[in-house]
Amino acid sequence: MELRITVLPGDGVGPEVTREAVKVLRTVRDCGGCDVQFREALIGGAAVRQTGSPLPPATLDACQSSSAVLLGAVGGPEFDNAPAHQRPEKGLLELRQALGGFANLRPARAWDALASCSPFRPEVIKDVDILVVRELLGGLYFGEPRGYLQNGHRSGYNTMRYSEPEIERIADVAFTAARTRRRKVTSVDKANVLETSRLWREVVTRVAARYPDVALDHVYVDACAMYLCTNPRRFDVLLTENLFGDILSDQASTFSGSLGMVPSATIGGRIDLYEPVHGSAPDIAGQSKANPLGAILSAAMLLRHTAKLEREAQQIEEAVEFALRAGFRTADIAQPGCTLVSTSAMGDVVERRLADKLQSQYAFHAV
């Protein structure tokens, strides 16, 4: 199949980590896995500097005519006081809305080789493998009305709002994903307080009836945060609304040892969007210290969800695990006795291992 991927390097360490993800995807292409074509475009602060807009029309056009979008990161301190229409993050939010992706998938995996990098005791997180399925286009972040009131003292207000169709479609994503995993969905809400959550629980329960092979339980968001610390192995797929998912997925990312290890996918719209979750990290930009593995694992998710190349996605994940077990580390996951490497060197280790596996695999099938 032919994949047309628009690469948005963005700001900070974004160009460095996307370079390594593209390197890995090119290896899949060159070994005969699929026909991948790449083109780069501007977003975020890099786009503001050149065009005055964080999401230029040319970038949006390129993304909307692609099979998938691979993003690095956006943002930087120089834009902290920029006008709202020139904030790098505005470009990313506009892109997500334009592409229509309503489901954010964020794996939270405890890598055995990085157990000592996590703040949790190794016995607590051993074998933890959670998929957070976060609704991305509703809730407090997008609900109306919102704003400020001036009555002597300013007060701010936001609206948490969800409709049945919005809840139903994200629940379908979670139950479908669970069927490829350990067949359990935990739906997170605050139904003892919020009307929105009561509707959420009712609709998710109704959707669950269509998936009799998948177990469902419900948990309040505060209890969920506690269980993530005390008994994370109880979870398989976590289904959440927007705000809760934003918070809990960051908490769960600590299982991986570093934000630099965590990929994500935004699916459900016309074009899927893939990005590591670590942000632009301007303090280390240009120093070859950034961890590219989150971006590389995002590329694996791209092959799994957009290209439907499960075997190749698994090969990338296995190559990442090989690099970690072999003791290669970027600065964020450095451990005594391990080999400290640069961003590109870590990408090279993964790429070489992947190439060896794919070449032998395709040669076997050719015979």
Secondary structure, 3 states (H helix, E strand, C coil): CEEEEEEEEECCCHHHHHHHHHHHHHHHHHCCCCEEEEEECCCHHHHHHHHCCCCCHHHHHHHHCCCEEEEEECCCHHHCCCCHHHCHHHHHHHHHHHHCCCEEEEEEECCHHHHHHCCCCHHHHCCCEEEEEEECCCHHHCCCCCEEEECCCEEEECCCCCCHHHHHHHHHHHHHHHCCCCCEEEEEECCCCCHHHHHHHHHHHHHHCCCCCCEEEEEEHHHHHHHHHHCHHHCCEEEECHHHHHHHHHHHHHHHCCHHHCCCEEECCCCEEECCCCCCCHHHCCCCCCCCHHHHHHHHHHHHHCCCCHHHHHHHHHHHHHHHHCCEECHHHCCCCCEECCHHHHHHHHHHHHHHHHHHHHHHHHC
